[in-house]
Amino acid sequence: MKKMTKCVFTFAFMLTVATGCQTNDEEEATANEPATEQEENNDSNMETNEQDDVIEIEFWHAMGGGLGDTLEALISDYNASQSDYHITPEYQGSYEELLTQFRTVGGTDTAPGLIQMFEVGTKYMIESDYIIPVQEWINRDNYNITQLEENILSYYMVDDQLYSMPFNSSTPALFYNKEMFEEVGLDPENPPSTFSEVAEAAELLTNDDTYGFSMLGHGWFFEQLISTQGADYVDEENGREGDANEALFGGEEGLRAFEWLANMNDSEVFNYYGRDWDDLRAAFQTENVAMYMDSSAGTKEMVDNASFEVGVAYMPHADEVERHGVVIGGASVWMGSGISDEQQEAAWDFMKWFNEPEVQAEWHVNTGYFSTNPDAYEEAIVHEEHEKYPQLTVPIAQLQDTIPSSATQGALITVFPESREQVVTSLEALYQGTSPEEALKQAVEGTNRAIDVAKRASE
């Protein structure tokens, strides 16, 4: 982790006098004469003032590897595009590490002016008093947010106020091996869309070397199986009309999901590869599993790394209901509190720039994340990318087909990480033989305990 620095930097420069060959004695004598104290002060003040005019903003983020390289390249483009502001990116590790680090400095002089935060940290950020809602600058600037993707914006909207700017957004999708589909007589251009269709396809695809289906041990995917049925995860309109008091995912919607997974597990057409994304992706690439759910942001990498043709489809939904859609994952960018009005303006200027179609086109092509501005999909580089990787268009269509509601808007609770842990632990118990009813009950009770503990701690 890099050493923390202040959000605003002041640069002091020492004057350097360079002497060279002169064409005559008079010029040489003049060059070698010591400058007066007043002249030195005037020169120093002029150079320092030029630097002081550039407003520095530190941007804490969790983009490592190639994602970090893409982010830093775009920030360099922004810095070069104008001379008033300078954004300094600072990698802080994982989302969890970034949140922990921000909690220690939020509201202090060492806090950054821009902070990337994963979506389940939204409730904490709103209540922390460590941020400035971007709605304040939207209003001041008369910024038209309708130009941005509605089903991405909605997650970060609370009481009709936008608290942070969408940044890197993705949704889950169903990935499948098209060649295996053809081998067992399934139509690779007509992938399964319901729970029962996935189960039937998994049975056909399972053999001595391959399991038909798998799902990562991550609560995000279970949340999608709830939202696609149009059900809220917690009460109080998914925590958006007030602080949530209890989990609602223990109803018939959650039971359908648990029973679906349990039945496939009992039939041995499902295999659990654990909580590590790379383990499940490796199983798909080596054809040990024929279908699985993954983040849309991984589409391009999977297509490149697989030795077979990869298909991408919408998330499956329960047979008893119409598809409602998905909740976005990823992160947004927040404006830190405690910075001057000029620094706020600098942070806001970068936020606006990052959401321009040309910038978002570069972001989408190089990362696989959605464009926050749909106009980016009309850019030439995006058309070229989509021709090469038509799979990228499927999650975009799924996002835009999502029906806006509290269910697809996503839940807001401060204990989301704890709830996800409860869900995964319960799913693992399910795969070991615990009944769907009992496993689901454990997840609900664990989530409710976490909500109660958080409520008592805040009183």
N, C-alpha and C positions, 0 to 999 in steps of 0.2 A: 504494500500500500504506500502510495506516495505521501510525503510529509504534507500536512495541511498548511495552507497559506491563506492570507486574508483575501476577502472577496475583491478588494480593490488594491491594486498595487501602485506604489509611487516609485518611479524610476528616477534616480539621480545620476547624472552623467558628468564625468570628469572631462574637461577640455584637453584635447591633445593638439599640440602645435607641431606641425610637420614642416621641416625646412628642406629645401632642395636647391639645385643649382640656379643661380640668378644670372640674368643676362648682363647686368652691370653692377658696379660697386654701390650705387645709390639704393637699388632695390634690395641688395644683399644686406646693407646696413639697416634698412627699414625693417626687413624681415627678422633680423636678429635682435632688434631693440626689445627689451622687456616690456610687456604690456602693462599699462597702468592698472591699479586695483579696480578702478571704476570700469575700465574696459572689460576686465575679466568677469566682473560681476554682471555686467550687461549681457555679455555673451552667454554666461552660464544660465542666467534667468531666462533668456530667450529660448535656449534649447530645452530647459526643464519645462517651461510653459507649453512648448509644443507637445511634449510627452504627456503633461498633465491633462491636455485636452482630450486624450484618448481614455475612455472609460473602460476599465477592466472588470470583467465578470467571470468568476470561477463557476464551472459547470461540473457537478458531481454526477457520474453515470456508472452504470453496471455493464457496459458493453465491452466484452473482452474479445480477443482474437480478431478474426476478420471483421466482425461487426464493429469493433472498436476502431479498426483501421478505416472503415468506411465513414464512421462518425467523425473521426479526426480530419479526414480529407474534406468532408463537407464543411466543417467548422473553419478550416483553413480557407476554403472558398469564400465563406461569409466574411471572414476577417479581411480578405483581400478585396472584397466588393465595396468596401466603404472605409473611411478613415476615422470615424467617430468612436467606434466601439471595438473592443477586442475580447473574444470569448476564449477562456483557457479551460480545456477539458481535463478532468481529473478522474481517472478510473479508481473506483472504490471497492472492487470485488463484486461478489454476488449481490442480488437484490437484498437478501437478508443482511449481509454485511454492510451494505450501503445504509439500510434503515437503522441498524445499530449505531453506526458512526454518526448519522445525522441526528439521532436522538441525543447524542452527547454534546452537540454544538448548536442545535437549533435555537434561534433567538439570540445568539451571541455574536460578537464581532468576527469570530472565525467561521461562521456559517457561510455556505456558498450562496450566490445569488440565484443560481439555477440548480434544480435537483430533479433527477430522474427517479421515479418511484413506481414500483410494480402496482398493478391494479388493486390488489388486496390490501395495500397500504393506504388506500384513498381515505377511508374513514379516520384513520389515525392522523393523517396530514391535515384534514379539515378541522379536526378538534384540537390540534397541537398549538395553535396560535403562532406557529413558526413560518406561516406562509401568507402571501397576499393573493386572494382570489384573482385569477386573470380576468374575471368578469369586470373588475374595476377598470382595467385598461381597455377591455372591449367597449365599455360604455364611453370612456374618455376619448377613444379613437374612432368611435362609430364603426368598428370593425364588423364586417359581415360574416358571421360564423356559419351562415347557411351554405356557404361555398364548400364547407367541410362535410365529410361523410356522417350522415345522421346517426347511423347505428354504431359509430365509434364515439361520437360526441356524447351520446346518451349516457354512457357509463359514468362519465365525469360530471354530469349535470345533476345538481341537487337543488331542489326548490327553485328550478328554472335559472340557476346560477352555474356558470361554468367555472370550476375551481382550478383546473389545470388544463394545459394544452395536450391533446393526444400526441403520442410520439411514436412508439413502436407497438403496433397492434397486430394481433393474429387471432385466429380461431382454430378449433380442432377440425379435422376432416378424416374421412375414411380412406386409407391407402390400401391398395390391393395389387396383386400380381396378375397382370393381364394374361400372361402366357399360361399360368396355372388355370385361370378361368376357362380358357379355350380348351385345355386338355381334358377338363371334366364336363365340358358341354355347357358351361355358363357363358352368357353373352358379356364380353368384356366392356361393351359400350352401354350396357344396361345393368349397372351394379346394384346390389341390394340396398333398399332404403328404409326398411322397417326392422324391428327386432327379430321377427320371425324369419324374414328373408335372409338376414345375416346368419341366423342359426342354421337354416337349411343349406345355405351356401357353404358354411363352415363344415358341415357334415360331409358334403361332397368333396371338399378340398383336403380333408384330413386323410393322411396315409401314414405309413410307418416312419416317414422322414419329416412330415409336415403337419403342424396343427393349423386348423382352419382360421382361428381368430385369437387375438390377444388384446389386452388393454393395459397400459402402463399403471403402476401403482402411484397415482397422483390424483388428488381430489378434484382437480380442474375438470377431468373427463366426466366424473360423476355429476358435477354441477351442470354440465352440458346436457346430460341425459335427463336431468330435471327440467332445465329451461326449455328444451325442445318439446316438452309436453305442456308448456305454458304454465308451469307451476313455480311458485316462489320458493326460495331456499329457506328464508326466515320470515317471521311475521312483520307487521308494520310496513306492508307493501315492499317487502324485501329490504327493510331497514331504511327506506327512503322517505317515509312519512314520520319517522321517529326512531328512537333507539330500539333495536330488535330485542325481544324478550325470550323468544324460543325458536327452535328449529321447526320448520314445516316439512322438510324433505322426508320425514318418516311416514308420510301418507301413501296413498296408492301409487303415486308416481315413483317414489323411491323404491317401493316394494317391487314394482314392475322391473326396474333396472337391476335390483339385486337378484330377483328370480331368473331373469334372462341370463345373467352371468353365471349363476349357480347351475342352471340347467345345462349350459354349454360345458361348464367345468365337469359336471357329473358325467356327461356324455363323452368326455375326453376329446372334444373338438376344440377346446380352449386350453391354453397354457399360460401360466403367469411367469413373467420374466423379471419381476421385481420392480424397484423404484427408479432404476437408472435408465435414463432415456437411451443411452448408447447401447445398452444390452438388448433392448427390444428392437432398436433399429438394426443392429447386427443380425438378430434372428430373422428379420424380414429380408435383409440383403442376402443372407446365406440360404434363403428359401426354407427355413425351419418354421416359418409362419406365413400364411398366405394373405391375411388381412389384419390390419391393426389401425388404431387411431393415433394420429400425431398432430403436431402443430402445423398450421399452414405455412409458417415461416421456414419449415424444413423441407418444403416441396422440391425446390431446385436442387438442393444437395442430395436428396434421396434419388431423384431422377438421374443425376450424374453418377452416383455411386453404385446403383443397382445394375446387374448384368442382364436384366430383363426389362420389359416395358412396364412402367409403373402407372397404375390408374389412380385417380383421386376422385372421391365422391363426397356428397353431403354426409353429415353425421346421421346415423340411423335414429329413428324415433319409434316410440311405442306404437303398436298396431292400433290401439284403441283411440288414438287422437291424431289430429292433423299436425303436420310439422309446424312448430312455432319459430324455430330458429335457434341461433347460438348467441352466447355472450362473448364479447371480445376479451382477450387476455393481453398480456404485454405490460406496457407502462406508459406513463404520461410525464410531462415536465412541469414542475412547479416553480413559482417565483418565491424566493425566500424573503422573509420579513426582516426588518432592521436595516435595509439598504436605502440609500437616498433616492429621491424622486428621479434624479438623473440616471442612477443605476437601474431603477425599475424600468425606465424608458429604454435603456440599453437591452435589458433582458427581454422586454416585450418586442423590441425590434427584431431580435434573433428569432423569437417564437414565430412571429409573422413570416419572416423570411423562410424558415424551415418548412412552412406549410404551403409555400408557393408551388404551383404545378411542376415547374422544371426541377426544383429541388426534390420534391416528392417522387418524381419519376426516377431520379438517380437512386434515391433511398430504396424504392420498391425493387428496382432491377438488381441492386447490389446486395440486398439483405433478404428479400422475400417477404418482408412485412407489407401490410396493406399501405396504399397511399391514403393519407388522411384527406387529401383533396382529390376527388374523383376525376377532375380535369386532367390529372397527371396520366391517366390511362389513355389519353388521346395523344400523348407525346410519341414521337417517332421511335425513340429508344424502347419504349414500353411495347409498342406494336411489334417491334422486332423480337423482343424478349418473349412475348406471348406466342408468337409464331414458332419459336424454338421450343418453348415450354408451355404448351396449351394447358397443362395441368394447373398452372398458376391462376387461370381464369375461374376455376371451379370454386375455390374458397371466396373469391370476390363476389361471384353470383350468389353463393350461400349467404354471405353477409348482407347483401342488398335485398335478398328475398326474406330476411328475418322480419317477423312481425313485431313492431315496437310494443313493449309492455314492461311492467315491472319485472317479469320473469326474465325476459331477454335483455333488460337493462343491466341486470346483475345485482347481486346482494351487496349491501354495505354493512359490515360488522367489523369491529376492531379485532376480534379474535379469529379472523379467517384462517390464518396459518394453523392455529390450534384445531379448528374444525376440520381442516383438510387432513391433519394427522389422524384425527379420530376416524374419519371416513376410510382412509387407507388401511388403518389397523383393523377395522371391521371387515373390509373387503378381504384382507388376508385371512381373517378368521373364517370368512365365508368359504374361501378356497380350500380351507383345511377341514371343512365339514360342518361348521356352524350353520344353523338354518338361516334362510334369508330374513325371516322375521326377527330372530334374535340378534343377528349381526347388525341389521339396520337399527334396531332398538339401541344397541350399544353406541352406534355413531351419533344418534340423536341425543342420548343422555350425556355423552361426552361433550358434545357441542353446547348443550344447555348448561352444563357445569361451568364451561369456560366463559359463557356469557354472564352467568351469575357472579363468578369471581371478578370479572372485569367491572361489572356494575358496582359491586361492593368496594372495589379498590378506588373507584372514581367518586364515591360519596364522601 
